[in-house]
Amino acid sequence: MVSSGQRLELLGEKTLTPYYLWVIVFGIFAYFIAVDQSIATYVVLLWKQSRLAFEKYKWWLMNNPRNPIVKYMLDRKYLKLAKELEKEMKGDE
């Protein structure tokens, strides 16, 4: 008698076994979403929450003054503003 593991080796499909597991898990998950409206709502809200967390982290990373790239960009912007103000002040005199 051939066991299921040996049968998969004979068919050359031993590497596909984890994929079958993922398909079954996501199939059950999709079934619950299709059957129960509250689970579908929960999944949508969970997706929005994860997207919001990503956007918050991205905003923090792009605007954190401790980030050397942001610090350089701010210094460049303020130096340009200082030069413009200095030029304007000298033009008034």
PyMOL Python script that loads the backbone (N, CA, C, O; Angstrom):
from pymol import cmd

cmd.read_pdbstr("""\
ATOM      1  N   MET A   1       0.842  -1.176   0.000  1.00  0.00           N
ATOM      2  CA  MET A   1       0.000   0.000   0.000  1.00  0.00           C
ATOM      3  C   MET A   1       0.888   1.240   0.000  1.00  0.00           C
ATOM      4  O   MET A   1       1.901   1.274   0.697  1.00  0.00           O
ATOM      5  N   VAL A   2       0.520   2.248  -0.768  1.00  0.00           N
ATOM      6  CA  VAL A   2       1.291   3.477  -0.899  1.00  0.00           C
ATOM      7  C   VAL A   2       0.642   4.558  -0.045  1.00  0.00           C
ATOM      8  O   VAL A   2      -0.562   4.798  -0.145  1.00  0.00           O
ATOM      9  N   SER A   3       1.453   5.219   0.806  1.00  0.00           N
ATOM     10  CA  SER A   3       0.902   6.293   1.635  1.00  0.00           C
ATOM     11  C   SER A   3       0.737   7.554   0.792  1.00  0.00           C
ATOM     12  O   SER A   3       1.233   7.633  -0.332  1.00  0.00           O
ATOM     13  N   SER A   4       0.038   8.532   1.348  1.00  0.00           N
ATOM     14  CA  SER A   4      -0.225   9.755   0.591  1.00  0.00           C
ATOM     15  C   SER A   4       1.063  10.523   0.311  1.00  0.00           C
ATOM     16  O   SER A   4       1.201  11.123  -0.755  1.00  0.00           O
ATOM     17  N   GLY A   5       2.018  10.512   1.265  1.00  0.00           N
ATOM     18  CA  GLY A   5       3.294  11.189   1.035  1.00  0.00           C
ATOM     19  C   GLY A   5       4.073  10.559  -0.093  1.00  0.00           C
ATOM     20  O   GLY A   5       4.672  11.254  -0.914  1.00  0.00           O
ATOM     21  N   GLN A   6       4.062   9.212  -0.135  1.00  0.00           N
ATOM     22  CA  GLN A   6       4.747   8.507  -1.213  1.00  0.00           C
ATOM     23  C   GLN A   6       4.033   8.737  -2.534  1.00  0.00           C
ATOM     24  O   GLN A   6       4.676   8.835  -3.579  1.00  0.00           O
ATOM     25  N   ARG A   7       2.718   8.824  -2.496  1.00  0.00           N
ATOM     26  CA  ARG A   7       1.957   9.045  -3.709  1.00  0.00           C
ATOM     27  C   ARG A   7       2.310  10.413  -4.303  1.00  0.00           C
ATOM     28  O   ARG A   7       2.448  10.548  -5.518  1.00  0.00           O
ATOM     29  N   LEU A   8       2.458  11.438  -3.428  1.00  0.00           N
ATOM     30  CA  LEU A   8       2.829  12.752  -3.921  1.00  0.00           C
ATOM     31  C   LEU A   8       4.239  12.750  -4.493  1.00  0.00           C
ATOM     32  O   LEU A   8       4.517  13.437  -5.476  1.00  0.00           O
ATOM     33  N   GLU A   9       5.144  11.965  -3.865  1.00  0.00           N
ATOM     34  CA  GLU A   9       6.499  11.875  -4.407  1.00  0.00           C
ATOM     35  C   GLU A   9       6.482  11.193  -5.762  1.00  0.00           C
ATOM     36  O   GLU A   9       7.230  11.577  -6.662  1.00  0.00           O
ATOM     37  N   LEU A  10       5.646  10.200  -5.912  1.00  0.00           N
ATOM     38  CA  LEU A  10       5.561   9.489  -7.183  1.00  0.00           C
ATOM     39  C   LEU A  10       5.033  10.414  -8.279  1.00  0.00           C
ATOM     40  O   LEU A  10       5.444  10.318  -9.436  1.00  0.00           O
ATOM     41  N   LEU A  11       4.125  11.304  -7.905  1.00  0.00           N
ATOM     42  CA  LEU A  11       3.572  12.237  -8.886  1.00  0.00           C
ATOM     43  C   LEU A  11       4.478  13.449  -9.101  1.00  0.00           C
ATOM     44  O   LEU A  11       4.247  14.236 -10.020  1.00  0.00           O
ATOM     45  N   GLY A  12       5.499  13.606  -8.269  1.00  0.00           N
ATOM     46  CA  GLY A  12       6.403  14.743  -8.409  1.00  0.00           C
ATOM     47  C   GLY A  12       5.805  16.036  -7.899  1.00  0.00           C
ATOM     48  O   GLY A  12       6.214  17.115  -8.325  1.00  0.00           O
ATOM     49  N   GLU A  13       4.845  15.948  -6.995  1.00  0.00           N
ATOM     50  CA  GLU A  13       4.152  17.136  -6.503  1.00  0.00           C
ATOM     51  C   GLU A  13       4.405  17.379  -5.028  1.00  0.00           C
ATOM     52  O   GLU A  13       3.565  17.976  -4.355  1.00  0.00           O
ATOM     53  N   LYS A  14       5.531  16.936  -4.511  1.00  0.00           N
ATOM     54  CA  LYS A  14       5.799  17.107  -3.089  1.00  0.00           C
ATOM     55  C   LYS A  14       5.936  18.588  -2.723  1.00  0.00           C
ATOM     56  O   LYS A  14       5.587  18.972  -1.607  1.00  0.00           O
ATOM     57  N   THR A  15       6.424  19.409  -3.616  1.00  0.00           N
ATOM     58  CA  THR A  15       6.614  20.824  -3.318  1.00  0.00           C
ATOM     59  C   THR A  15       5.292  21.599  -3.324  1.00  0.00           C
ATOM     60  O   THR A  15       5.246  22.712  -2.802  1.00  0.00           O
ATOM     61  N   LEU A  16       4.250  21.065  -3.880  1.00  0.00           N
ATOM     62  CA  LEU A  16       2.976  21.777  -3.957  1.00  0.00           C
ATOM     63  C   LEU A  16       2.129  21.614  -2.697  1.00  0.00           C
ATOM     64  O   LEU A  16       1.108  22.289  -2.566  1.00  0.00           O
ATOM     65  N   THR A  17       2.513  20.758  -1.784  1.00  0.00           N
ATOM     66  CA  THR A  17       1.716  20.499  -0.592  1.00  0.00           C
ATOM     67  C   THR A  17       1.450  21.767   0.225  1.00  0.00           C
ATOM     68  O   THR A  17       0.304  21.967   0.628  1.00  0.00           O
ATOM     69  N   PRO A  18       2.445  22.650   0.499  1.00  0.00           N
ATOM     70  CA  PRO A  18       2.133  23.881   1.243  1.00  0.00           C
ATOM     71  C   PRO A  18       1.161  24.791   0.493  1.00  0.00           C
ATOM     72  O   PRO A  18       0.368  25.496   1.117  1.00  0.00           O
ATOM     73  N   TYR A  19       1.217  24.779  -0.834  1.00  0.00           N
ATOM     74  CA  TYR A  19       0.303  25.614  -1.609  1.00  0.00           C
ATOM     75  C   TYR A  19      -1.135  25.142  -1.437  1.00  0.00           C
ATOM     76  O   TYR A  19      -2.056  25.954  -1.358  1.00  0.00           O
ATOM     77  N   TYR A  20      -1.322  23.840  -1.380  1.00  0.00           N
ATOM     78  CA  TYR A  20      -2.665  23.319  -1.141  1.00  0.00           C
ATOM     79  C   TYR A  20      -3.183  23.769   0.210  1.00  0.00           C
ATOM     80  O   TYR A  20      -4.358  24.106   0.353  1.00  0.00           O
ATOM     81  N   LEU A  21      -2.303  23.774   1.199  1.00  0.00           N
ATOM     82  CA  LEU A  21      -2.696  24.221   2.534  1.00  0.00           C
ATOM     83  C   LEU A  21      -3.146  25.683   2.495  1.00  0.00           C
ATOM     84  O   LEU A  21      -4.178  26.024   3.074  1.00  0.00           O
ATOM     85  N   TRP A  22      -2.380  26.557   1.814  1.00  0.00           N
ATOM     86  CA  TRP A  22      -2.753  27.975   1.725  1.00  0.00           C
ATOM     87  C   TRP A  22      -4.063  28.164   0.956  1.00  0.00           C
ATOM     88  O   TRP A  22      -4.880  29.010   1.318  1.00  0.00           O
ATOM     89  N   VAL A  23      -4.259  27.386  -0.092  1.00  0.00           N
ATOM     90  CA  VAL A  23      -5.505  27.493  -0.860  1.00  0.00           C
ATOM     91  C   VAL A  23      -6.692  27.106   0.019  1.00  0.00           C
ATOM     92  O   VAL A  23      -7.742  27.747  -0.034  1.00  0.00           O
ATOM     93  N   ILE A  24      -6.525  26.062   0.825  1.00  0.00           N
ATOM     94  CA  ILE A  24      -7.609  25.636   1.714  1.00  0.00           C
ATOM     95  C   ILE A  24      -7.897  26.706   2.762  1.00  0.00           C
ATOM     96  O   ILE A  24      -9.058  27.014   3.029  1.00  0.00           O
ATOM     97  N   VAL A  25      -6.846  27.277   3.360  1.00  0.00           N
ATOM     98  CA  VAL A  25      -7.035  28.311   4.386  1.00  0.00           C
ATOM     99  C   VAL A  25      -7.743  29.523   3.790  1.00  0.00           C
ATOM    100  O   VAL A  25      -8.717  30.012   4.362  1.00  0.00           O
ATOM    101  N   PHE A  26      -7.262  30.013   2.645  1.00  0.00           N
ATOM    102  CA  PHE A  26      -7.902  31.180   2.034  1.00  0.00           C
ATOM    103  C   PHE A  26      -9.285  30.850   1.487  1.00  0.00           C
ATOM    104  O   PHE A  26     -10.149  31.726   1.433  1.00  0.00           O
ATOM    105  N   GLY A  27      -9.507  29.618   1.087  1.00  0.00           N
ATOM    106  CA  GLY A  27     -10.841  29.213   0.648  1.00  0.00           C
ATOM    107  C   GLY A  27     -11.837  29.263   1.792  1.00  0.00           C
ATOM    108  O   GLY A  27     -12.954  29.754   1.629  1.00  0.00           O
ATOM    109  N   ILE A  28     -11.433  28.753   2.956  1.00  0.00           N
ATOM    110  CA  ILE A  28     -12.305  28.809   4.132  1.00  0.00           C
ATOM    111  C   ILE A  28     -12.554  30.257   4.536  1.00  0.00           C
ATOM    112  O   ILE A  28     -13.676  30.630   4.879  1.00  0.00           O
ATOM    113  N   PHE A  29     -11.496  31.073   4.493  1.00  0.00           N
ATOM    114  CA  PHE A  29     -11.610  32.493   4.819  1.00  0.00           C
ATOM    115  C   PHE A  29     -12.583  33.188   3.865  1.00  0.00           C
ATOM    116  O   PHE A  29     -13.432  33.965   4.302  1.00  0.00           O
ATOM    117  N   ALA A  30     -12.463  32.911   2.567  1.00  0.00           N
ATOM    118  CA  ALA A  30     -13.363  33.505   1.577  1.00  0.00           C
ATOM    119  C   ALA A  30     -14.798  33.026   1.785  1.00  0.00           C
ATOM    120  O   ALA A  30     -15.742  33.793   1.592  1.00  0.00           O
ATOM    121  N   TYR A  31     -14.967  31.769   2.177  1.00  0.00           N
ATOM    122  CA  TYR A  31     -16.305  31.248   2.444  1.00  0.00           C
ATOM    123  C   TYR A  31     -16.955  32.008   3.600  1.00  0.00           C
ATOM    124  O   TYR A  31     -18.119  32.400   3.516  1.00  0.00           O
ATOM    125  N   PHE A  32     -16.191  32.215   4.685  1.00  0.00           N
ATOM    126  CA  PHE A  32     -16.756  32.945   5.828  1.00  0.00           C
ATOM    127  C   PHE A  32     -17.096  34.386   5.450  1.00  0.00           C
ATOM    128  O   PHE A  32     -18.097  34.929   5.918  1.00  0.00           O
ATOM    129  N   ILE A  33     -16.278  35.001   4.617  1.00  0.00           N
ATOM    130  CA  ILE A  33     -16.572  36.369   4.169  1.00  0.00           C
ATOM    131  C   ILE A  33     -17.860  36.392   3.347  1.00  0.00           C
ATOM    132  O   ILE A  33     -18.696  37.282   3.508  1.00  0.00           O
ATOM    133  N   ALA A  34     -18.007  35.410   2.472  1.00  0.00           N
ATOM    134  CA  ALA A  34     -19.197  35.370   1.614  1.00  0.00           C
ATOM    135  C   ALA A  34     -20.463  35.074   2.409  1.00  0.00           C
ATOM    136  O   ALA A  34     -21.539  35.562   2.062  1.00  0.00           O
ATOM    137  N   VAL A  35     -20.348  34.286   3.463  1.00  0.00           N
ATOM    138  CA  VAL A  35     -21.530  33.871   4.220  1.00  0.00           C
ATOM    139  C   VAL A  35     -21.950  34.913   5.246  1.00  0.00           C
ATOM    140  O   VAL A  35     -23.140  35.200   5.372  1.00  0.00           O
ATOM    141  N   ASP A  36     -21.000  35.486   5.983  1.00  0.00           N
ATOM    142  CA  ASP A  36     -21.337  36.374   7.098  1.00  0.00           C
ATOM    143  C   ASP A  36     -20.937  37.810   6.772  1.00  0.00           C
ATOM    144  O   ASP A  36     -19.763  38.089   6.530  1.00  0.00           O
ATOM    145  N   GLN A  37     -21.895  38.707   6.765  1.00  0.00           N
ATOM    146  CA  GLN A  37     -21.647  40.115   6.435  1.00  0.00           C
ATOM    147  C   GLN A  37     -20.747  40.788   7.463  1.00  0.00           C
ATOM    148  O   GLN A  37     -19.948  41.652   7.103  1.00  0.00           O
ATOM    149  N   SER A  38     -20.858  40.414   8.733  1.00  0.00           N
ATOM    150  CA  SER A  38     -20.042  41.058   9.762  1.00  0.00           C
ATOM    151  C   SER A  38     -18.559  40.731   9.588  1.00  0.00           C
ATOM    152  O   SER A  38     -17.704  41.569   9.876  1.00  0.00           O
ATOM    153  N   ILE A  39     -18.250  39.533   9.123  1.00  0.00           N
ATOM    154  CA  ILE A  39     -16.851  39.188   8.859  1.00  0.00           C
ATOM    155  C   ILE A  39     -16.332  39.981   7.673  1.00  0.00           C
ATOM    156  O   ILE A  39     -15.185  40.428   7.685  1.00  0.00           O
ATOM    157  N   ALA A  40     -17.149  40.162   6.656  1.00  0.00           N
ATOM    158  CA  ALA A  40     -16.741  40.966   5.504  1.00  0.00           C
ATOM    159  C   ALA A  40     -16.483  42.413   5.928  1.00  0.00           C
ATOM    160  O   ALA A  40     -15.512  43.023   5.481  1.00  0.00           O
ATOM    161  N   THR A  41     -17.333  42.959   6.777  1.00  0.00           N
ATOM    162  CA  THR A  41     -17.137  44.313   7.284  1.00  0.00           C
ATOM    163  C   THR A  41     -15.856  44.398   8.110  1.00  0.00           C
ATOM    164  O   THR A  41     -15.097  45.361   8.000  1.00  0.00           O
ATOM    165  N   TYR A  42     -15.627  43.375   8.939  1.00  0.00           N
ATOM    166  CA  TYR A  42     -14.408  43.334   9.751  1.00  0.00           C
ATOM    167  C   TYR A  42     -13.159  43.318   8.873  1.00  0.00           C
ATOM    168  O   TYR A  42     -12.183  44.004   9.179  1.00  0.00           O
ATOM    169  N   VAL A  43     -13.175  42.551   7.795  1.00  0.00           N
ATOM    170  CA  VAL A  43     -12.019  42.473   6.894  1.00  0.00           C
ATOM    171  C   VAL A  43     -11.779  43.820   6.226  1.00  0.00           C
ATOM    172  O   VAL A  43     -10.633  44.249   6.093  1.00  0.00           O
ATOM    173  N   VAL A  44     -12.845  44.487   5.808  1.00  0.00           N
ATOM    174  CA  VAL A  44     -12.703  45.804   5.180  1.00  0.00           C
ATOM    175  C   VAL A  44     -12.125  46.809   6.179  1.00  0.00           C
ATOM    176  O   VAL A  44     -11.225  47.576   5.837  1.00  0.00           O
ATOM    177  N   LEU A  45     -12.636  46.806   7.404  1.00  0.00           N
ATOM    178  CA  LEU A  45     -12.122  47.730   8.418  1.00  0.00           C
ATOM    179  C   LEU A  45     -10.679  47.404   8.799  1.00  0.00           C
ATOM    180  O   LEU A  45      -9.889  48.314   9.048  1.00  0.00           O
ATOM    181  N   LEU A  46     -10.332  46.136   8.847  1.00  0.00           N
ATOM    182  CA  LEU A  46      -8.963  45.730   9.141  1.00  0.00           C
ATOM    183  C   LEU A  46      -8.016  46.193   8.044  1.00  0.00           C
ATOM    184  O   LEU A  46      -6.900  46.629   8.325  1.00  0.00           O
ATOM    185  N   TRP A  47      -8.462  46.098   6.791  1.00  0.00           N
ATOM    186  CA  TRP A  47      -7.656  46.560   5.661  1.00  0.00           C
ATOM    187  C   TRP A  47      -7.459  48.085   5.740  1.00  0.00           C
ATOM    188  O   TRP A  47      -6.355  48.579   5.517  1.00  0.00           O
ATOM    189  N   LYS A  48      -8.528  48.823   6.057  1.00  0.00           N
ATOM    190  CA  LYS A  48      -8.417  50.277   6.187  1.00  0.00           C
ATOM    191  C   LYS A  48      -7.491  50.656   7.333  1.00  0.00           C
ATOM    192  O   LYS A  48      -6.717  51.606   7.217  1.00  0.00           O
ATOM    193  N   GLN A  49      -7.564  49.920   8.440  1.00  0.00           N
ATOM    194  CA  GLN A  49      -6.704  50.202   9.584  1.00  0.00           C
ATOM    195  C   GLN A  49      -5.236  49.961   9.238  1.00  0.00           C
ATOM    196  O   GLN A  49      -4.374  50.751   9.624  1.00  0.00           O
ATOM    197  N   SER A  50      -4.947  48.892   8.523  1.00  0.00           N
ATOM    198  CA  SER A  50      -3.559  48.622   8.157  1.00  0.00           C
ATOM    199  C   SER A  50      -3.046  49.668   7.165  1.00  0.00           C
ATOM    200  O   SER A  50      -1.886  50.073   7.238  1.00  0.00           O
ATOM    201  N   ARG A  51      -3.895  50.101   6.248  1.00  0.00           N
ATOM    202  CA  ARG A  51      -3.493  51.139   5.292  1.00  0.00           C
ATOM    203  C   ARG A  51      -3.237  52.463   6.025  1.00  0.00           C
ATOM    204  O   ARG A  51      -2.276  53.168   5.717  1.00  0.00           O
ATOM    205  N   LEU A  52      -4.093  52.795   6.988  1.00  0.00           N
ATOM    206  CA  LEU A  52      -3.918  54.013   7.771  1.00  0.00           C
ATOM    207  C   LEU A  52      -2.631  53.958   8.595  1.00  0.00           C
ATOM    208  O   LEU A  52      -1.925  54.960   8.706  1.00  0.00           O
ATOM    209  N   ALA A  53      -2.322  52.797   9.171  1.00  0.00           N
ATOM    210  CA  ALA A  53      -1.078  52.646   9.935  1.00  0.00           C
ATOM    211  C   ALA A  53       0.131  52.828   9.027  1.00  0.00           C
ATOM    212  O   ALA A  53       1.122  53.439   9.428  1.00  0.00           O
ATOM    213  N   PHE A  54       0.059  52.304   7.805  1.00  0.00           N
ATOM    214  CA  PHE A  54       1.150  52.482   6.844  1.00  0.00           C
ATOM    215  C   PHE A  54       1.305  53.946   6.467  1.00  0.00           C
ATOM    216  O   PHE A  54       2.421  54.465   6.432  1.00  0.00           O
ATOM    217  N   GLU A  55       0.191  54.617   6.185  1.00  0.00           N
ATOM    218  CA  GLU A  55       0.250  56.041   5.825  1.00  0.00           C
ATOM    219  C   GLU A  55       0.801  56.877   6.978  1.00  0.00           C
ATOM    220  O   GLU A  55       1.562  57.817   6.750  1.00  0.00           O
ATOM    221  N   LYS A  56       0.424  56.545   8.212  1.00  0.00           N
ATOM    222  CA  LYS A  56       0.920  57.266   9.383  1.00  0.00           C
ATOM    223  C   LYS A  56       2.423  57.076   9.531  1.00  0.00           C
ATOM    224  O   LYS A  56       3.147  58.035   9.799  1.00  0.00           O
ATOM    225  N   TYR A  57       2.890  55.856   9.361  1.00  0.00           N
ATOM    226  CA  TYR A  57       4.324  55.582   9.461  1.00  0.00           C
ATOM    227  C   TYR A  57       5.087  56.300   8.350  1.00  0.00           C
ATOM    228  O   TYR A  57       6.161  56.854   8.586  1.00  0.00           O
ATOM    229  N   LYS A  58       4.532  56.290   7.145  1.00  0.00           N
ATOM    230  CA  LYS A  58       5.178  56.958   6.011  1.00  0.00           C
ATOM    231  C   LYS A  58       5.252  58.463   6.254  1.00  0.00           C
ATOM    232  O   LYS A  58       6.281  59.081   5.982  1.00  0.00           O
ATOM    233  N   TRP A  59       4.164  59.062   6.767  1.00  0.00           N
ATOM    234  CA  TRP A  59       4.168  60.494   7.060  1.00  0.00           C
ATOM    235  C   TRP A  59       5.211  60.815   8.128  1.00  0.00           C
ATOM    236  O   TRP A  59       5.946  61.796   8.013  1.00  0.00           O
ATOM    237  N   TRP A  60       5.270  59.980   9.170  1.00  0.00           N
ATOM    238  CA  TRP A  60       6.225  60.200  10.245  1.00  0.00           C
ATOM    239  C   TRP A  60       7.652  60.102   9.722  1.00  0.00           C
ATOM    240  O   TRP A  60       8.510  60.899  10.102  1.00  0.00           O
ATOM    241  N   LEU A  61       7.907  59.135   8.859  1.00  0.00           N
ATOM    242  CA  LEU A  61       9.246  58.951   8.312  1.00  0.00           C
ATOM    243  C   LEU A  61       9.647  60.129   7.427  1.00  0.00           C
ATOM    244  O   LEU A  61      10.799  60.560   7.452  1.00  0.00           O
ATOM    245  N   MET A  62       8.703  60.647   6.649  1.00  0.00           N
ATOM    246  CA  MET A  62       9.017  61.732   5.716  1.00  0.00           C
ATOM    247  C   MET A  62       9.080  63.094   6.406  1.00  0.00           C
ATOM    248  O   MET A  62       9.620  64.038   5.830  1.00  0.00           O
ATOM    249  N   ASN A  63       8.547  63.224   7.619  1.00  0.00           N
ATOM    250  CA  ASN A  63       8.524  64.519   8.298  1.00  0.00           C
ATOM    251  C   ASN A  63       9.265  64.533   9.625  1.00  0.00           C
ATOM    252  O   ASN A  63       9.212  65.528  10.349  1.00  0.00           O
ATOM    253  N   ASN A  64       9.946  63.462   9.954  1.00  0.00           N
ATOM    254  CA  ASN A  64      10.673  63.404  11.215  1.00  0.00           C
ATOM    255  C   ASN A  64      11.972  64.207  11.106  1.00  0.00           C
ATOM    256  O   ASN A  64      12.807  63.883  10.262  1.00  0.00           O
ATOM    257  N   PRO A  65      12.170  65.231  11.919  1.00  0.00           N
ATOM    258  CA  PRO A  65      13.379  66.052  11.799  1.00  0.00           C
ATOM    259  C   PRO A  65      14.656  65.298  12.169  1.00  0.00           C
ATOM    260  O   PRO A  65      15.750  65.755  11.835  1.00  0.00           O
ATOM    261  N   ARG A  66      14.546  64.165  12.843  1.00  0.00           N
ATOM    262  CA  ARG A  66      15.743  63.387  13.156  1.00  0.00           C
ATOM    263  C   ARG A  66      16.251  62.593  11.965  1.00  0.00           C
ATOM    264  O   ARG A  66      17.376  62.095  11.984  1.00  0.00           O
ATOM    265  N   ASN A  67      15.436  62.471  10.934  1.00  0.00           N
ATOM    266  CA  ASN A  67      15.850  61.787   9.715  1.00  0.00           C
ATOM    267  C   ASN A  67      16.836  62.694   8.976  1.00  0.00           C
ATOM    268  O   ASN A  67      16.490  63.837   8.680  1.00  0.00           O
ATOM    269  N   PRO A  68      18.056  62.226   8.665  1.00  0.00           N
ATOM    270  CA  PRO A  68      19.049  63.108   8.050  1.00  0.00           C
ATOM    271  C   PRO A  68      18.635  63.646   6.682  1.00  0.00           C
ATOM    272  O   PRO A  68      18.999  64.768   6.329  1.00  0.00           O
ATOM    273  N   ILE A  69      17.897  62.882   5.926  1.00  0.00           N
ATOM    274  CA  ILE A  69      17.459  63.356   4.609  1.00  0.00           C
ATOM    275  C   ILE A  69      16.453  64.483   4.774  1.00  0.00           C
ATOM    276  O   ILE A  69      16.534  65.497   4.081  1.00  0.00           O
ATOM    277  N   VAL A  70      15.512  64.313   5.684  1.00  0.00           N
ATOM    278  CA  VAL A  70      14.515  65.355   5.946  1.00  0.00           C
ATOM    279  C   VAL A  70      15.203  66.589   6.518  1.00  0.00           C
ATOM    280  O   VAL A  70      14.856  67.718   6.171  1.00  0.00           O
ATOM    281  N   LYS A  71      16.167  66.370   7.384  1.00  0.00           N
ATOM    282  CA  LYS A  71      16.895  67.493   7.967  1.00  0.00           C
ATOM    283  C   LYS A  71      17.620  68.283   6.879  1.00  0.00           C
ATOM    284  O   LYS A  71      17.609  69.513   6.900  1.00  0.00           O
ATOM    285  N   TYR A  72      18.243  67.593   5.937  1.00  0.00           N
ATOM    286  CA  TYR A  72      18.918  68.266   4.829  1.00  0.00           C
ATOM    287  C   TYR A  72      17.922  69.057   3.984  1.00  0.00           C
ATOM    288  O   TYR A  72      18.191  70.197   3.605  1.00  0.00           O
ATOM    289  N   MET A  73      16.767  68.448   3.688  1.00  0.00           N
ATOM    290  CA  MET A  73      15.767  69.136   2.871  1.00  0.00           C
ATOM    291  C   MET A  73      15.238  70.377   3.589  1.00  0.00           C
ATOM    292  O   MET A  73      15.038  71.416   2.961  1.00  0.00           O
ATOM    293  N   LEU A  74      15.010  70.276   4.899  1.00  0.00           N
ATOM    294  CA  LEU A  74      14.539  71.440   5.659  1.00  0.00           C
ATOM    295  C   LEU A  74      15.609  72.531   5.712  1.00  0.00           C
ATOM    296  O   LEU A  74      15.305  73.712   5.542  1.00  0.00           O
ATOM    297  N   ASP A  75      16.854  72.134   5.947  1.00  0.00           N
ATOM    298  CA  ASP A  75      17.939  73.122   5.973  1.00  0.00           C
ATOM    299  C   ASP A  75      18.061  73.837   4.632  1.00  0.00           C
ATOM    300  O   ASP A  75      18.263  75.051   4.587  1.00  0.00           O
ATOM    301  N   ARG A  76      17.940  73.090   3.552  1.00  0.00           N
ATOM    302  CA  ARG A  76      18.012  73.691   2.214  1.00  0.00           C
ATOM    303  C   ARG A  76      16.872  74.677   1.990  1.00  0.00           C
ATOM    304  O   ARG A  76      17.074  75.761   1.442  1.00  0.00           O
ATOM    305  N   LYS A  77      15.673  74.291   2.421  1.00  0.00           N
ATOM    306  CA  LYS A  77      14.503  75.154   2.257  1.00  0.00           C
ATOM    307  C   LYS A  77      14.661  76.439   3.068  1.00  0.00           C
ATOM    308  O   LYS A  77      14.380  77.532   2.576  1.00  0.00           O
ATOM    309  N   TYR A  78      15.115  76.297   4.321  1.00  0.00           N
ATOM    310  CA  TYR A  78      15.269  77.479   5.175  1.00  0.00           C
ATOM    311  C   TYR A  78      16.418  78.359   4.714  1.00  0.00           C
ATOM    312  O   TYR A  78      16.341  79.580   4.848  1.00  0.00           O
ATOM    313  N   LEU A  79      17.485  77.771   4.174  1.00  0.00           N
ATOM    314  CA  LEU A  79      18.586  78.566   3.643  1.00  0.00           C
ATOM    315  C   LEU A  79      18.126  79.372   2.430  1.00  0.00           C
ATOM    316  O   LEU A  79      18.486  80.540   2.280  1.00  0.00           O
ATOM    317  N   LYS A  80      17.335  78.748   1.576  1.00  0.00           N
ATOM    318  CA  LYS A  80      16.787  79.455   0.415  1.00  0.00           C
ATOM    319  C   LYS A  80      15.875  80.602   0.861  1.00  0.00           C
ATOM    320  O   LYS A  80      15.941  81.701   0.311  1.00  0.00           O
ATOM    321  N   LEU A  81      15.027  80.344   1.856  1.00  0.00           N
ATOM    322  CA  LEU A  81      14.146  81.380   2.383  1.00  0.00           C
ATOM    323  C   LEU A  81      14.954  82.517   3.006  1.00  0.00           C
ATOM    324  O   LEU A  81      14.618  83.689   2.835  1.00  0.00           O
ATOM    325  N   ALA A  82      16.022  82.168   3.730  1.00  0.00           N
ATOM    326  CA  ALA A  82      16.867  83.199   4.353  1.00  0.00           C
ATOM    327  C   ALA A  82      17.538  84.053   3.287  1.00  0.00           C
ATOM    328  O   ALA A  82      17.628  85.271   3.442  1.00  0.00           O
ATOM    329  N   LYS A  83      18.005  83.444   2.220  1.00  0.00           N
ATOM    330  CA  LYS A  83      18.634  84.214   1.139  1.00  0.00           C
ATOM    331  C   LYS A  83      17.627  85.144   0.475  1.00  0.00           C
ATOM    332  O   LYS A  83      17.948  86.292   0.169  1.00  0.00           O
ATOM    333  N   GLU A  84      16.402  84.649   0.251  1.00  0.00           N
ATOM    334  CA  GLU A  84      15.373  85.500  -0.349  1.00  0.00           C
ATOM    335  C   GLU A  84      15.025  86.674   0.568  1.00  0.00           C
ATOM    336  O   GLU A  84      14.885  87.805   0.102  1.00  0.00           O
ATOM    337  N   LEU A  85      14.885  86.413   1.858  1.00  0.00           N
ATOM    338  CA  LEU A  85      14.584  87.490   2.808  1.00  0.00           C
ATOM    339  C   LEU A  85      15.739  88.494   2.897  1.00  0.00           C
ATOM    340  O   LEU A  85      15.519  89.702   2.984  1.00  0.00           O
ATOM    341  N   GLU A  86      16.962  87.978   2.875  1.00  0.00           N
ATOM    342  CA  GLU A  86      18.121  88.869   2.918  1.00  0.00           C
ATOM    343  C   GLU A  86      18.167  89.740   1.668  1.00  0.00           C
ATOM    344  O   GLU A  86      18.463  90.933   1.742  1.00  0.00           O
ATOM    345  N   LYS A  87      17.874  89.139   0.528  1.00  0.00           N
ATOM    346  CA  LYS A  87      17.846  89.894  -0.728  1.00  0.00           C
ATOM    347  C   LYS A  87      16.742  90.956  -0.684  1.00  0.00           C
ATOM    348  O   LYS A  87      16.938  92.086  -1.131  1.00  0.00           O
ATOM    349  N   GLU A  88      15.584  90.580  -0.143  1.00  0.00           N
ATOM    350  CA  GLU A  88      14.466  91.520  -0.028  1.00  0.00           C
ATOM    351  C   GLU A  88      14.797  92.650   0.942  1.00  0.00           C
ATOM    352  O   GLU A  88      14.445  93.803   0.691  1.00  0.00           O
ATOM    353  N   MET A  89      15.468  92.333   2.042  1.00  0.00           N
ATOM    354  CA  MET A  89      15.841  93.358   3.030  1.00  0.00           C
ATOM    355  C   MET A  89      16.864  94.326   2.449  1.00  0.00           C
ATOM    356  O   MET A  89      16.786  95.528   2.702  1.00  0.00           O
ATOM    357  N   LYS A  90      17.811  93.827   1.682  1.00  0.00           N
ATOM    358  CA  LYS A  90      18.812  94.695   1.077  1.00  0.00           C
ATOM    359  C   LYS A  90      18.207  95.551  -0.025  1.00  0.00           C
ATOM    360  O   LYS A  90      18.673  96.662  -0.281  1.00  0.00           O
ATOM    361  N   GLY A  91      17.160  95.030  -0.684  1.00  0.00           N
ATOM    362  CA  GLY A  91      16.494  95.783  -1.723  1.00  0.00           C
ATOM    363  C   GLY A  91      15.674  96.930  -1.161  1.00  0.00           C
ATOM    364  O   GLY A  91      15.453  97.923  -1.853  1.00  0.00           O
ATOM    365  N   ASP A  92      15.221  96.814   0.075  1.00  0.00           N
ATOM    366  CA  ASP A  92      14.420  97.875   0.710  1.00  0.00           C
ATOM    367  C   ASP A  92      15.292  99.054   1.117  1.00  0.00           C
ATOM    368  O   ASP A  92      14.822 100.192   1.139  1.00  0.00           O
ATOM    369  N   GLU A  93      16.525  98.803   1.431  1.00  0.00           N
ATOM    370  CA  GLU A  93      17.394  99.881   1.924  1.00  0.00           C
ATOM    371  C   GLU A  93      17.873 100.798   0.844  1.00  0.00           C
ATOM    372  O   GLU A  93      18.609 101.746   1.121  1.00  0.00           O
TER     373      GLU A  93
END
""", "prot")
cmd.dss("prot")
cmd.show_as("cartoon", "prot")
cmd.util.cbc("prot")
cmd.orient("prot")
